[in-house]
Amino acid sequence: MKTRSISLFTAVLLMLFSGHILAAKLPDFTGIVEKAKDSVVNISTSKKIKTSQLRKDFEMPEFPEGSPFGELFKKFFDHDGFNFQDRETSSLGSGFIISKDGYIMTNHHVIEGADEVIVRLDNRQEYDAKVIGSDKDSDVALLKIEGKNLPTLEYGSSNDLKVGEWVLAIGSPFGFDHTVTAGIVSAKGRSLPNDNYVPFIQTDVAINPGNSGGPLFNMDGEVIGINSQIYSRSGGFMGLSFAIPIEMAVDVAEQIKNTGKVSRGWLGVLIQEVTRELAESFGMKNPHGALVAKVLEDSPAEAAGLRVGDVIIEFNGKKVTRSSSLPPLVGRTPVDKYAEVVIIRDRSRKKIQVKIAQLPADITQARIEDPTEEAIQKSALGLTVQNLDAETRKKMNVDSGVEVMELEDSGPALLAGIRKGDVISMIDNRSVNSVSEFEEIVEDLKPGKSVAILIQRSNGPVFLAIKPQES
């Protein structure tokens, strides 16, 4: 009995001791919150929706003669008697003060289209805010309130963040001011649909409507991002939150403040991911980089000599691990400045100097020319091709290539993902301008060895990897 009592006492001590160890390892956010809360603001907006046009366009419905509904509608919906009033909508968001004289950073979508923006501080003081400017592509907006010696936040480095590191958010989810949530960095450099220029920080910090525009902190109490988006099927938090890196946000805000607009660098290429099979065809040990599927006319890339089939693996000293890594690097490059681009071409590394231009509003596509010949032939790749006619060139927006007419069952082309109607414009880094050129290139291919084939489709170019079979 005595031995049992001692064992029980020892177990209790171990449990208490283990609890203290676990508690000691958990982060303490209280200091960060106390230091930062005065600089985080609640943003409320209002927007008037004009409904006067409804009154103008309203027409009385027709009713049968003698119907009691006729008089009823005249009474309540008569053009002169019915009052079509303007409606007002409101929304909530967050932001944070970045200068003592009242500049505030938030999201573009928080203040988009607003007629009135009200900023409320932690001490309940409210200000009418002026929208200095905003940028839809980066989802960053800059506001200004009239104030002096306002509390500000310090910037950290999102580049120094590590996956698994603790981070903290302060915002106003569903209007609950200065709500604090915490989590870890889930991933870095995330590319989201329609957000090509933002390498998002992904976290599992609880972010909900109203958190947008609020700061994301590291454990040193420094702002390393702006909470911008969530992934959700219900509209609420599901463990996937995305923040704009602070370096990008500050750059955009400074451009808005100094010039009133945001300039982005432009390279002029269409790119895609490098798969394992494509990496093998290019002589790469591992898949990485951005594969150039198209070089746009009159672009910096064309002027510098970049070619379709080049794999961009570095841009200005930064490694391009995925194709999504390239657009943010190019976008942040100053216009009219030279950038060093490292590529893989013909299985060798090569450096190219590119003078970055301003991203144009409209990009001119390749011009269309009439075909010079027509023919239909078969190939050892398990497909049938023919030369392009004028209609196909115009429809596919291409200058050269051969059109895929038929595919053999279980053939190399079908297995590679080639479809009927695709236009083949390049095989193994060799341009295809006609059926005769196509046959000549295919004859030189080694059976069983992956080669890259460039396909043009209505939604753009794409590289595929194909293994020729024994003829």
N, C-alpha and C positions, 0 to 999 in steps of 0.2 A: 504493500500500500504506500509506503514511504517513497519507494522508487518511482511509482506511478505519479505521485504528487510532484516529485522533482521534475519528471519528464514533462508534465503538463505545464509547470511553471517555466521550464526552459522553452517550450514551444511558444508560450505567450510572449516571452521576451524576444524570441526570434521574429515573431510576427510584428511586434512593435518596432523592432530595430529595422526590419525590412521596409516597414511603412515609412520610417524616417528617411531611409536611403532613397526610396522612390520619390518622396516629397522633395528631397534635396535636388534631385535631378530634373524635376519639372521647372519650366521657366517661370519667372516672376515678371508679369507685365505691368505691375502697378506704377513703377517709375516712368515707364514710357507713356502711359496714359496721362499721368499727372502733368508731365512736361508738354505733351502734345495737344491735349484737349482744347485749350484756348485758341489754337490756330485752326481747328477744324470747324467748318461752318455748315449750317443747313441752308439749302437753296430751295426756294419755292417760286414757281413761275405761273403765270396766267396768260391765256391766249384767248382772244375774242374771235369767235367763228361767225362770220357774216351770213345771216340767213335772209337778208332783204331780197336776194335773188329768188328765194322760194316764193315770196309774196308776188313777185313779178310774174313768175312762171306758173303760179297756181291757176288751175282751171276748174270751174264748177263741173261736177259729173252730171251726166244727163239721166233724168228719171222719166218714167212713163207719165203721161198727162194725168193729173189728178193725184199723183203719189204724194203721201204726206211727208216723205223724205225731202222733197224739193224745197218746201218752206223751211224745214229744219236746217238744211245745209245753207240756205240763204241767210238764216239768222246768225249762225255761228261761223260760217266761212266766207261771208261776203267780203269782196276785195276791200271795201272801205271800212268794214267793221272788224275783220279778223286782225289781230295784232301779232305780226311776225317779229319777235324780238331776237336780237343777237344773243347767242349763247356764249358762255365763258367756261373754258376748261382750265384745269390746274394740274400741276405735277410737282413732284418732290425729288430732290437729289442732294448731293453733298459736294463739298469742295474744301480747299484749304488755302490759307493766306501765304503768299510767297514773297511779299515785300511789306515793309513797315508802313508804306503810304497807301496800301489797300489793294494791290493786285491779287487776284484770286484765280486759281486754276480749277477747272472742272471738266466734265465731258461735253462734247458738242451736242449729243442727243439730249442732255439735260435741259439746255436752254434753246434748242432749235425752235424757231418760229415764235418765241415768246414775245408778248407785248410788254410784259412787266416781269422783272426779276428782283426778288427780295432775298437778301442775305441776313441770316440770323446767327449771331455769335453765341458762344457758350454762356455768356452773362446775360442773355436774352435781348441784347441790344440789336435793333434791326436797321438795315440800310437799304436804300434803293441802289441797285447795282447797274452799271452800264456795261453792255457787252462790247468789249474792244474788238473782238473778232473770234472766229472759230474755224476749225478745219474738219470737214466731214471725214476725210480719208483716214486721219489719225484719231478722230473722235476726241479732240482736245479743244477747249475753249478758254478764253482769257476774259475775266471780268475785272471791274474796277469799282471800288467804293471809296467814299471820301472819309479818310481816317488818318490818324497820326500815331506813330509808335505802336503799331499793332503787332501782336505776337506772330512770329513766323516759324517755319520748320526748316530743318537742315536736310540737304539732299545726301543720299548715299549713292552707292554704285550697284546697279542691277547686274552688271557684268560679274561682280564678285559673289553674287548669290549662288548658293549650292542647293541642288535638289535634296530635299529632306530638311532644309533649314527652317526654323520657326519664323513665322511672320504674323503681323497683327494689322487689323483693319479697324478704322473708326469711321462711322457714317450714320446715316439716318434711315435705316430700313423701315419701310411703311410709315415714315414720319416720326419714329422714335429717335429723338435727337441723341447724338453722341453714344451710340451703341457700339460696344467693343466686342470684336470676334477675333479668334486666333486659329492658326492652322500651320501647315507646312507648305513649302514650295513643292509642287507636284511635278513640274516640268518647266523648261525654259525654251524660248524661241518657237513657241507654238504659232502656226499659221492657221487662220480661220477663214472660211469662205468670205469673199468680198473684202478681205482685210490684208491685202498683199504686202503692205508697207509697215505692218506692225508685228514685231516678233514678241507675242504676248508671253507674260509670266503666268503660268497656270498654278493655281493653289487650291487647297480644299478649305480655305477660309469661308465661313458662312457669309455669303453676299446675297442680298435680296433687293427688290425694287426700292430705291431710295438711297442705297449705298453708292450708286453710280457717281463717279467724280470724286469720291473720297480717297484719302491716302492709304497706301500699303506701306507698313514700316518693317524694317529689320530689327534685330534685337538690340541694336545701338540707338534705337529711336530715330533713325533716319528714314526719310521717304525714299522708297525704291520703286514705286509704281503708283499708278492711278487705277483704282478699281473701275472696270469698264463694262464687262459683260459676264453673263452666266450662261451655262448650258442647262436648260430645263425643259421638261415636257409639261410641267404643271404650272410654271410661272414662278415657282419658289426654288429655294436652294436645293441642289442635288449633288453637291460635292465637287462641282467643276466651275471654278471661277477664274476669270482672266483679267489681268492688269496690264496697262501700258507701261513699258519701262520708263523710268523717270528721265533718263537722258534724252529720249525721243520727245517726251512731253515738253521738257524745258526748251529744247531746240525749236519746236513748233511755237511755243508761247513767245519766245524771244523774236522770232520772225514776225509773228502777228503784231507784237508791240512796236517793233522797229520799222517794218515795211507795210504792215496792214495785210499781208498775204503770205502764203507758204509756197516756197519753191522746192521742187524735188528733182533729184538727178534722174537722168534717163540714159539707159544703155542701148535699148532698141533691139531686144531679142525676145523670142518666145522660148520658154524653157520647160523641161520636164524632169521627173525623177530618174535617176540611174538605177535600174534594177540589177539583180545579180547576173542575169543573162547578158544584159547590155554591157555591164562592167567587164565580163569575160571577153566580149567581142572587141572591146576597146583596149584590151591588155591590162586591165586594172585588177589588182589583187582583191580589193573590196569595193562595193558600190558606194560612191559618194560623189558630191558635186552636183552641178546643174548642167544638164545636157541641152545644148542649143538646137532647137528644132526648126527655128526660122530666124533669119536676120532681116530686119525691116529696112526698106529702102531709105536712103538719105539719113541714116541713123549714125550715132557715134560708133556703134559696133561695126557697121559696114565700112566706115571711114578708116577704122583701125585694122581692118582685115580679119575680123572674126568670121568664122565659117560655120555653116550647118554641120553638126557632128562633133564640134568642139565640146569638150567637157570642162566647164569652169570650176576649178577646185580651190582657188584663192582669189580674193578681191581686196586690194589695198592691205595686204598682210593678214587679212582675216580668212580663216578656213571656211569654205562653203561645204558643210557636211551634207546638207540636203538642198534641193532646188528652192525650197521656201526660204532658205537663209539668204539668198542673193538679193531679192527685191528690197528688203530693208537696208541692206548695205549700200546699194546703189542710190536709193531714195535719199539717204542722209549725206551723200557726197555733194560737196558744193558744186554748183553749176560752173562750167568753164574751167574746172580743175582736172588735172590728169590723174588717172587711177591706174595702178598696175594690176593687170589681170593675168593670173597663172592658169593655163589650160593644158589639157591633154589632147594632142593631135597626132594622129598616126602613131599611137603608142608611145609618144615622147612628150615630156614637159616642155612648155614654151611660155615665155613672158611677153605680154603685149601691153603697150601703153595706150589707154583710151581717154580721150577728152570728153568728159561727161557734159551732156547738154541738159537744157530745161525740158522737163516732161511736157510734151505738147498736149493740147486738149484733144486734137484729132490726129490720128496717125494714118498716113497714106499707105494703102496696101499695094502689093505688087501689081504692075500693069498686066493687061491681058493681051496676048497676041494669038494670031491664027496658027493652027498646026500646019506643018510642012508636009506631012505624009500620014497615011492611014494604012493599018495592017492588023492582022490578028495572028498571034503565034502562041505556042505552048511552051512552058518552061519546066525545068527539072525541080522547081520548088513546089510543085503540086498546085499550080494555078495557071489560068489562061489570061493573057493581057492583050490590050490593043492600044494603039496610039490615041491621043486625045483629040477630040473634035472641039470646035470653037465653043459650043454650048457647055461642054464639060469644063473647059478652061475657065469660062466665066462663072459657072456655078460653083466650082471648087476654089476659084480665085488663085489659080496657079499658072505658071508660065510653061512648065515642062513636066514630063513624067509619062507613065503608062497607066491605063486604067485596068483594074482587076475585073475580069468578066465572069470567070468560073473558078470554083475551088474544088479540089479533089477531096473525097472523104478521107479523113485521117491523114491528110498530107501535111507536110511541114508548114505550109502557109496557114492552113486552118488551125493547126495546133498553136501557131504563133499568135493568133488573134486577128489575122488579116480578114477583111470582109469584102464581099462583092461590092463594087463601086468605089473602093479605095483607090487612090492614086499613088503609085510608087514613084518617088522622085529621087531616091538615093539608096544604094546598096553598098555596104562595106566602104563608106566614105567616097563612093564614086557616083557622080550624077547620072541620072537616067533621063535621056532626052527623047528616046525612041525605042521601039521594040527591038531593033537590031542592036542597040547599045545594051539593052536589058539582057538579051541572050548572050552577048559577049562577056558581060560581067558575071553572069550566072555560071558560065562555063569555067571561069577561073576560080570559083569557090571550092573549098575543100569540104567534102562530105563529113558530117558529124561535128563540125566546128561552128560555134555560134558567130553570126555576123549581125550587124545592126542594119535594119531596113527602115527608111523614113517613109511614113505613110501620111498622105494629106487627106483630111476629112473635112466635112462641112463645118465642124466645130473647131478646126485647127489641126496643126501637124502633130504627129506623135511617132516616136521611135519604138520599134518592136525588135525583139531578138528572134532570129530564125536559124534553124540547123538544117542545111541542105542534106538531102538524102542521096544515096548511091543512084546514079543514073542507069 
